[in-house]
Amino acid sequence: LRRYALSTLVNTLLQTEKPIPLEFLVNGTFLRTSLDEYLISNGISAETALTVEYVRAIVPPLYLASFEHDAWVSSVDVLSSTSTAAKRRENAAISLSGSERIVSGSFDGLLRVWNLSSEVLATSAGSNNPPVRTAKFLSPSQIASAGDDCTVRIWNYAEEVNSRVGSLVSKLELLGHERYVNDVAVHQSSNRILSGSADCSVGLWSMKKSDAPAAPTSRPPSTASSNKRRKLSNANQVPQRGPLSMMKGHADCVSATMFAPSDPTVAYSTSWDHTLKTWDLPTASVVDTRTTSASLFSLASLSALNLVATGSSDKFIALIDPRASATTVTAMTLRGHTNSVVSLAPDPASSYALVSGSHDGTCRVWDVRSASSEREGRVGKSIYTITRESAKGEKRARAGGEGSKVFDVVWDADVGIVSASEDKRVQINQGKGVTSESNDTQDVKILQ
């Protein structure tokens, strides 16, 4: 019996009016072979009763839309009724349904806020600005960004009533990094921001000007355009503040940062130095280091599984248990990309799934239950590959993702899977129904 035959059998037992395509899990892993092959490969007797879970078959992440830019798009984030930033809206009774927004950061140094009709509602000011590497919604009315000018910025965002016109105004500059900033992470309820920089440090900042220390009086040498931008900011009297702490511990560029999902006093960071570090924020100290075999570029949490996903230069995704009690560094490896994995985001509807973005020009959707045991341990394979719509119709695939590298990806429950790329586009793919949550499963007893 394979999946199709099992699906037919269960539909018959359920007496469904119309056949429902089903997937099956045995011992928490998707069945990808026949039952006979599964029993043989796992050394299970044919006399054993198996408990098989069934779930509605997943749907592909269909292409929905693209938003074109003038330069490479480095970062993207989503504001919707289900996003974390929405929790900080002033009137919680006001729904964001139908008013979802996307913010993009670009190598032309600009932030743009979009609606889902691909209209630009607001663009940050300036020209010849240093590239923006990361941007996040703090709330419906605030955005954080950072990039090659070594500065974390907080912007006020507002829209005119009954209008498709918005504004982005710089509210606060956070100074302290000595080289470009790769990533920022946000914890809304504590008003804290984490940053990871090429200066090998992790910064901790307050979103509130009144809670933040004074800005450092001296700054490292930087580009002429950065100096020009700072002079313009000072002329416009944009307040400047310093970090709550600047944490040293990595030996190379810090690529990604994240607050621990269950404890905002704990943070994680990844680095080109091959390590995942755990930080105690009140003491600004490293409490744990996990060393891998390659430079780490991205980070995401699978909190229900007590795992942290890290993307690397060796094209793999390593699932790491960061708890001190863990006896191995890598609990599972996800394989399929053909270039560096530079962005990761969890599925908001499933404890088991995530999406990755890679320099190979694709995003891949993973369910950690779609895995097998191999000599080197548990290995997972992607359940879907999302290609760039801009590359469709090309006769030959671009080598290594050249011209279509994915730089960032986010998975929003309302909007879908949103990715940013070297192809100068933000691309949106369907996100609902792409994976199955374990709560949707039912058990079937099968006696061989």
C-alpha positions as CSV (number, residue, x, y, z in Angstrom):
1,L,0.0,0.0,0.0
2,R,1.2,3.4,-1.0
3,R,-0.2,6.9,-0.2
4,Y,-2.8,6.8,-3.0
5,A,-4.1,3.4,-2.0
6,L,-4.1,4.4,1.7
7,S,-6.0,7.6,0.9
8,T,-8.6,5.6,-1.0
9,L,-9.0,3.2,1.9
10,V,-9.4,5.9,4.5
11,N,-11.9,7.8,2.4
12,T,-13.9,4.7,2.0
13,L,-13.9,4.1,5.7
14,L,-14.9,7.7,6.4
15,Q,-17.6,7.5,3.7
16,T,-16.7,10.9,2.4
17,E,-19.0,12.4,-0.3
18,K,-16.0,13.4,-2.4
19,P,-12.5,11.9,-2.0
20,I,-10.2,14.0,0.1
21,P,-6.4,13.7,-0.8
22,L,-4.6,12.6,2.3
23,E,-1.0,12.3,3.6
24,F,0.1,9.8,6.2
25,L,2.5,9.8,9.1
26,V,4.1,6.8,10.8
27,N,5.9,7.4,14.1
28,G,5.7,11.2,13.4
29,T,7.3,10.9,9.9
30,F,5.6,11.3,6.5
31,L,5.2,8.0,4.7
32,R,7.1,8.4,1.4
33,T,7.3,4.7,0.4
34,S,4.9,1.7,0.6
35,L,4.1,0.2,4.0
36,D,6.1,-2.9,3.1
37,E,9.2,-0.8,2.3
38,Y,8.7,1.2,5.5
39,L,8.6,-1.9,7.6
40,I,11.7,-3.4,6.0
41,S,13.8,-0.2,6.2
42,N,12.9,0.3,9.9
43,G,13.2,-3.4,10.9
44,I,9.6,-3.7,12.0
45,S,7.8,-7.1,12.0
46,A,4.9,-7.6,9.6
47,E,3.0,-8.8,12.7
48,T,3.2,-5.4,14.3
49,A,0.2,-3.1,14.5
50,L,1.0,0.4,13.2
51,T,-0.6,3.6,14.3
52,V,-0.8,5.8,11.2
53,E,-1.9,9.4,11.3
54,Y,-3.6,11.0,8.3
55,V,-3.8,14.7,7.4
56,R,-5.3,16.6,4.5
57,A,-2.8,16.7,1.6
58,I,-0.9,20.0,1.4
59,V,-1.3,22.4,-1.5
60,P,1.5,24.0,-3.5
61,P,2.6,27.6,-2.6
62,L,1.2,29.2,-5.8
63,Y,2.6,32.4,-7.1
64,L,0.5,35.5,-6.3
65,A,2.3,38.7,-7.2
66,S,5.6,40.6,-7.5
67,F,6.6,44.2,-6.6
68,E,9.3,45.6,-8.8
69,H,12.1,47.8,-7.5
70,D,15.0,49.9,-8.9
71,A,17.7,47.8,-7.2
72,W,18.3,44.5,-5.5
73,V,15.9,44.0,-2.6
74,S,17.7,43.0,0.6
75,S,15.0,42.6,3.1
76,V,11.2,42.4,3.6
77,D,8.7,42.3,6.4
78,V,4.9,42.1,6.7
79,L,2.3,43.9,8.8
80,S,-1.0,42.1,9.1
81,S,-3.7,41.2,11.7
82,T,-1.7,38.1,12.6
83,S,1.8,39.6,12.6
84,T,3.7,40.2,15.9
85,A,3.9,43.9,15.2
86,A,0.1,44.2,15.0
87,K,0.0,43.6,18.8
88,R,1.4,47.0,19.4
89,R,-1.3,48.9,17.5
90,E,-2.9,51.7,19.5
91,N,-6.4,50.5,19.1
92,A,-6.5,46.7,19.2
93,A,-10.1,46.7,18.2
94,I,-9.2,48.0,14.7
95,S,-8.5,45.1,12.3
96,L,-5.8,45.2,9.8
97,S,-7.6,42.8,7.5
98,G,-7.6,44.3,4.0
99,S,-5.0,46.9,5.1
100,E,-1.9,44.6,5.1
101,R,1.4,46.3,4.4
102,I,4.8,45.2,3.2
103,V,8.1,47.0,4.0
104,S,11.1,46.4,1.8
105,G,14.7,47.5,2.1
106,S,16.9,47.9,-0.9
107,F,20.4,48.3,-2.0
108,D,19.5,51.7,-3.3
109,G,19.4,52.7,0.4
110,L,15.6,53.2,0.5
111,L,12.7,51.8,2.5
112,R,9.4,51.4,0.7
113,V,6.0,50.6,2.2
114,W,3.6,48.7,-0.1
115,N,-0.1,47.7,-0.1
116,L,-1.1,44.3,-1.6
117,S,-2.1,46.1,-4.8
118,S,1.6,46.6,-5.5
119,E,1.3,50.4,-4.9
120,V,4.1,52.2,-3.1
121,L,2.5,54.2,-0.2
122,A,5.7,55.7,1.2
123,T,9.4,55.9,0.4
124,S,12.2,57.0,2.8
125,A,13.9,60.3,1.9
126,G,17.4,60.8,0.5
127,S,19.5,59.8,-2.5
128,N,22.8,58.0,-2.8
129,N,22.1,56.4,0.6
130,P,24.1,53.3,1.8
131,P,22.4,50.0,1.2
132,V,19.7,48.9,3.6
133,R,20.3,45.3,4.8
134,T,17.3,44.7,7.1
135,A,13.9,46.2,7.9
136,K,11.3,45.2,10.5
137,F,7.9,46.5,11.5
138,L,7.9,47.4,15.2
139,S,4.2,48.3,15.2
140,P,1.7,49.6,12.6
141,S,3.2,53.1,13.0
142,Q,7.0,52.3,13.5
143,I,9.7,50.5,11.4
144,A,13.3,49.7,12.3
145,S,16.0,49.4,9.6
146,A,19.8,49.1,9.5
147,G,22.5,48.7,6.9
148,D,25.9,49.9,5.6
149,D,26.0,53.2,7.6
150,C,26.4,51.2,10.8
151,T,23.2,52.7,12.2
152,V,19.9,51.2,13.5
153,R,17.1,53.6,12.6
154,I,13.5,53.9,13.9
155,W,11.0,55.4,11.6
156,N,7.5,56.8,12.2
157,Y,5.1,55.6,9.5
158,A,1.7,57.2,9.0
159,E,-1.0,57.2,6.3
160,E,-3.4,59.9,5.4
161,V,-7.1,58.9,6.1
162,N,-8.9,57.4,3.1
163,S,-5.8,57.9,1.0
164,R,-3.1,55.8,-0.6
165,V,-0.4,58.1,0.6
166,G,1.9,57.5,3.5
167,S,5.0,59.0,5.0
168,L,8.2,57.7,6.6
169,V,10.0,60.1,9.0
170,S,13.2,59.2,10.8
171,K,12.5,59.3,14.6
172,L,15.6,57.9,16.3
173,E,19.1,56.9,15.3
174,L,20.9,54.2,17.4
175,L,24.7,54.5,17.2
176,G,27.4,52.1,18.4
177,H,28.3,49.6,15.7
178,E,31.6,50.1,13.9
179,R,30.7,48.2,10.7
180,Y,27.6,47.5,8.6
181,V,24.6,45.9,10.4
182,N,23.3,42.7,8.9
183,D,20.2,42.0,11.0
184,V,17.8,43.3,13.6
185,A,15.3,41.4,15.8
186,V,12.5,42.9,17.7
187,H,10.7,42.1,21.0
188,Q,7.7,44.4,21.0
189,S,6.5,44.0,24.6
190,S,9.8,44.9,26.2
191,N,10.6,47.6,23.6
192,R,14.0,46.0,22.8
193,I,15.9,45.6,19.6
194,L,18.8,43.2,18.8
195,S,21.3,43.9,16.1
196,G,24.1,41.8,14.5
197,S,27.0,43.5,12.8
198,A,30.1,42.9,10.7
199,D,32.1,44.3,13.7
200,C,31.5,40.9,15.4
201,S,29.2,42.3,18.0
202,V,25.5,41.9,19.0
203,G,23.8,45.2,20.1
204,L,20.9,45.5,22.5
205,W,18.9,48.7,22.2
206,S,15.8,50.4,23.5
207,M,13.0,51.6,21.1
208,K,12.3,54.4,23.6
209,K,14.5,57.5,23.5
210,S,13.9,58.1,27.2
211,D,15.2,54.7,28.2
212,A,18.4,54.7,26.0
213,P,21.9,55.9,27.0
214,A,23.5,58.8,25.2
215,A,25.1,58.2,21.8
216,P,28.8,57.6,21.8
217,T,30.8,60.8,21.2
218,S,33.2,59.2,18.7
219,R,32.4,57.1,15.7
220,P,34.7,55.0,13.4
221,P,35.7,56.3,9.9
222,S,33.0,55.6,7.4
223,T,32.0,56.4,3.9
224,A,31.5,59.9,2.6
225,S,27.8,59.1,1.9
226,S,27.3,57.9,5.5
227,N,28.9,61.2,6.8
228,K,26.7,63.2,4.5
229,R,23.6,61.3,5.7
230,R,24.5,61.9,9.4
231,K,25.0,65.6,8.8
232,L,21.5,65.7,7.2
233,S,20.0,63.8,10.1
234,N,21.6,66.2,12.6
235,A,20.4,69.2,10.6
236,N,16.9,67.7,10.9
237,Q,17.5,67.2,14.6
238,V,16.9,63.4,14.6
239,P,17.7,62.3,18.2
240,Q,20.7,59.9,18.6
241,R,21.1,57.3,21.3
242,G,23.6,54.5,22.2
243,P,23.2,50.8,23.0
244,L,22.0,49.3,26.3
245,S,24.9,46.9,25.7
246,M,27.3,46.0,23.0
247,M,28.1,42.3,23.4
248,K,31.4,40.8,22.2
249,G,32.1,37.1,21.7
250,H,32.0,36.2,18.1
251,A,35.2,36.0,16.1
252,D,33.7,37.1,12.8
253,C,30.7,38.9,11.2
254,V,27.4,38.4,13.1
255,S,24.8,37.4,10.5
256,A,21.5,37.0,12.5
257,T,20.0,37.6,15.9
258,M,16.9,36.4,17.7
259,F,15.2,36.8,21.1
260,A,14.4,33.4,22.7
261,P,10.6,32.8,22.1
262,S,9.8,32.1,25.8
263,D,12.3,34.4,27.5
264,P,13.2,37.9,26.2
265,T,16.2,38.1,28.5
266,V,17.8,35.4,26.4
267,A,19.0,35.9,22.8
268,Y,20.7,33.8,20.1
269,S,23.1,34.9,17.4
270,T,24.8,33.2,14.4
271,S,28.1,34.2,12.8
272,W,30.5,33.5,10.0
273,D,32.7,32.0,12.7
274,H,30.6,28.8,12.5
275,T,28.9,29.3,15.9
276,L,25.5,29.7,17.4
277,K,25.8,31.6,20.7
278,T,23.3,32.0,23.5
279,W,23.4,35.3,25.4
280,D,22.1,36.3,28.8
281,L,21.0,39.8,28.1
282,P,20.9,41.2,31.7
283,T,24.6,40.4,32.1
284,A,25.5,40.8,28.4
285,S,27.4,37.5,28.5
286,V,27.7,34.3,26.5
287,V,26.2,31.3,28.3
288,D,26.5,28.7,25.6
289,T,28.3,28.2,22.2
290,R,27.5,25.5,19.6
291,T,30.1,25.1,16.9
292,T,29.1,23.8,13.4
293,S,31.1,22.9,10.3
294,A,30.4,26.0,8.3
295,S,29.7,29.8,8.4
296,L,26.1,30.5,9.6
297,F,24.0,33.0,7.8
298,S,20.4,32.8,9.1
299,L,18.4,31.9,12.2
300,A,14.8,30.9,13.1
301,S,13.0,29.3,16.0
302,L,10.9,26.1,16.0
303,S,9.9,26.8,19.6
304,A,7.4,23.9,20.0
305,L,10.2,21.5,19.2
306,N,12.8,23.3,21.3
307,L,14.9,23.7,18.2
308,V,16.7,26.6,16.5
309,A,17.2,26.4,12.7
310,T,20.4,27.8,11.2
311,G,21.2,28.2,7.5
312,S,24.8,28.0,6.4
313,S,27.4,28.4,3.6
314,D,27.5,24.6,3.1
315,K,23.9,24.8,1.6
316,F,22.3,22.9,4.6
317,I,19.9,23.9,7.4
318,A,20.9,22.5,10.7
319,L,18.3,22.1,13.5
320,I,20.1,22.7,16.8
321,D,18.8,22.1,20.3
322,P,20.2,25.1,22.2
323,R,19.3,23.8,25.6
324,A,22.3,23.0,27.9
325,S,21.0,19.4,28.4
326,A,21.3,18.7,24.6
327,T,24.0,16.0,24.0
328,T,24.5,16.6,20.2
329,V,25.0,19.8,18.2
330,T,22.7,19.0,15.3
331,A,19.4,17.2,15.8
332,M,18.5,17.1,12.1
333,T,19.9,18.4,8.8
334,L,17.7,19.7,6.0
335,R,19.2,19.3,2.5
336,G,18.2,20.4,-0.9
337,H,19.6,23.9,-1.6
338,T,22.5,24.3,-4.0
339,N,23.9,27.5,-2.5
340,S,24.1,29.3,0.8
341,V,21.0,29.5,3.0
342,V,20.7,33.1,4.0
343,S,17.2,33.5,5.4
344,L,14.7,31.3,7.4
345,A,11.2,31.9,8.7
346,P,8.8,29.5,10.6
347,D,5.4,28.6,9.4
348,P,2.9,30.5,11.5
349,A,0.3,27.7,11.1
350,S,2.5,24.7,12.0
351,S,5.0,23.7,14.7
352,Y,6.9,21.5,12.2
353,A,7.4,23.7,9.1
354,L,9.6,26.5,7.9
355,V,10.7,28.3,4.7
356,S,14.2,29.0,3.6
357,G,15.7,31.5,1.2
358,S,18.9,30.8,-0.6
359,H,21.5,32.3,-3.0
360,D,20.5,29.5,-5.4
361,G,17.5,31.6,-6.4
362,T,14.8,29.5,-4.6
363,C,12.8,29.4,-1.4
364,R,12.1,25.9,-0.1
365,V,9.3,24.8,2.2
366,W,10.3,22.1,4.8
367,D,8.3,19.9,7.2
368,V,10.7,18.3,9.7
369,R,8.4,15.2,9.7
370,S,9.4,14.6,6.1
371,A,12.7,13.0,7.0
372,S,14.6,9.8,7.0
373,S,17.4,8.2,9.0
374,E,20.8,8.1,7.2
375,R,24.3,7.3,8.3
376,E,25.0,10.8,9.4
377,G,21.7,11.1,11.3
378,R,18.2,12.4,10.5
379,V,18.0,14.1,7.1
380,G,15.0,16.1,5.9
381,K,14.0,17.0,2.3
382,S,12.0,20.0,1.2
383,I,8.3,19.4,0.3
384,Y,8.1,22.3,-2.2
385,T,10.6,24.5,-4.1
386,I,9.5,28.1,-4.9
387,T,11.4,29.5,-7.9
388,R,11.6,33.2,-9.0
389,E,8.8,34.2,-11.3
390,S,11.3,36.5,-13.0
391,A,13.3,33.5,-14.2
392,K,10.4,31.7,-15.7
393,G,10.7,31.1,-19.5
394,E,14.5,31.1,-19.4
395,K,15.9,28.2,-21.5
396,R,18.8,27.6,-19.2
397,A,18.9,27.8,-15.4
398,R,21.1,30.5,-13.9
399,A,24.2,29.0,-12.5
400,G,24.2,29.2,-8.7
401,G,21.2,31.4,-8.7
402,E,23.1,34.2,-10.4
403,G,20.8,37.2,-11.0
404,S,18.0,35.8,-8.8
405,K,19.6,35.2,-5.4
406,V,17.1,35.3,-2.5
407,F,18.2,37.6,0.3
408,D,15.2,37.4,2.7
409,V,12.0,35.6,3.3
410,V,9.1,35.9,5.7
411,W,6.0,33.7,6.2
412,D,2.8,35.6,7.2
413,A,-0.4,33.8,8.0
414,D,-2.5,36.3,6.1
415,V,-0.3,37.5,3.2
416,G,1.7,34.3,2.5
417,I,5.4,33.6,1.8
418,V,7.1,36.9,0.9
419,S,10.6,36.9,-0.4
420,A,13.2,39.6,-1.5
421,S,15.7,39.0,-4.2
422,E,18.6,40.1,-6.4
423,D,16.0,40.1,-9.3
424,K,14.8,43.5,-7.9
425,R,11.5,42.1,-6.8
426,V,9.5,41.2,-3.8
427,Q,7.6,38.0,-4.6
428,I,4.5,36.7,-2.8
429,N,3.5,33.0,-2.9
430,Q,0.5,31.4,-1.2
431,G,1.2,30.3,2.4
432,K,-2.1,28.9,3.7
433,G,-2.6,25.1,3.4
434,V,1.0,24.5,2.3
435,T,1.7,22.4,5.4
436,S,-0.3,20.4,7.9
437,E,-0.4,21.0,11.7
438,S,-0.3,18.0,13.9
439,N,-3.5,19.1,15.6
440,D,-5.3,18.2,12.3
441,T,-4.2,14.6,12.4
442,Q,-6.4,11.5,13.0
443,D,-5.2,8.0,13.9
444,V,-5.9,4.9,11.9
445,K,-4.9,1.4,13.2
446,I,-3.4,-0.7,10.5
447,L,-2.5,-4.4,11.2
448,Q,-0.1,-6.0,8.7
